[in-house]
Amino acid sequence: MYSSNDLREAIEAGQLRVLYQPQLTADGSKIVSVEALVRWAHPVHGLLGPGHFVPLAEKTGVIIELGESVLRQACLDAKRWPDLNIGVNVSPLQFRDPAYAEKLEQIVRESGLPFERLELEIVESSYFDDPEKADKVLRRIRELGIKIALDDFGTGYSSLSCLLRLPLDRIKIDRSFVSGIDKVRSASIVHAIIALARAIGLKVTAEGIETEEQQKFLRAAGAHLLQGFLFSTPVPAERIDLLLASAQPVRGIS
């Protein structure tokens, strides 16, 4: 339905919208981070989710321009929330760009955001597609003080190996495990993932929280941060301003 030229024109025309989904303490009382999520405000078809255009962007290479655009906007917006970290997704194709680390450093420096407040969310293929190149990129990222999170943990073939090989700060448990924690097998896997991560000094974020039962389970299991529709959908930066200004917890539990 859309071409790479359409997407490039959308980037140039400022049609991309960066929304933010809060990540909260396990009791739901405090926002400590947000994840930047991109949408396309299409002039004809309305607001499009990433499933409509990110696969095309990755197939055609436009993901590099798109990723830089999202990173730039996210860093600028994050400056208005000095107490929050911000997570930005990175495509495996961006990691294959020889100039990625330099571009990353330049964008963050120009934005004025402290490097230590940025957390890049990568998937394991970013590393295993070209381990030697990824090692160099990751070393440079860590030298800058930027944090690294492994996204969609548990869905790939080599996730345990990733924990040993990669200089990670955090893992994000995939929503497919969270949605199934009412089943004994999924609940046991989630418990094991959290215990393993904590044992080797990694923080844990659980995605896709939709019910209070899931929140209570993950809090008891030891997850550090929670993210999902129970707390908030992805929202514009102005909505994050309002949530932070409120004296009330987003959805606290005792």
Secondary structure, 3 states (H helix, E strand, C coil): CCCHHHHHHHHHCCCEEEEEEEEEECCCCCEEEEEEEEEEEECCCEEECHHHCHHHHHHHCCHHHHHHHHHHHHHHHHCCCCCCEEEEECCHHHHCCCCHHHHHHHHHHHHCCCHHHEEEEECCHHHHCCHHHHHHHHHHHHHHCCEEEEEEECCCCCHHHHHHHCCCCEEEECHHHHCCCCCHHHHHHHHHHHHHHHHCCCEEEECCCCCHHHHHHHHHHCCCEECCCCCCCCECHHHHHHHHHCCCCCCCCC
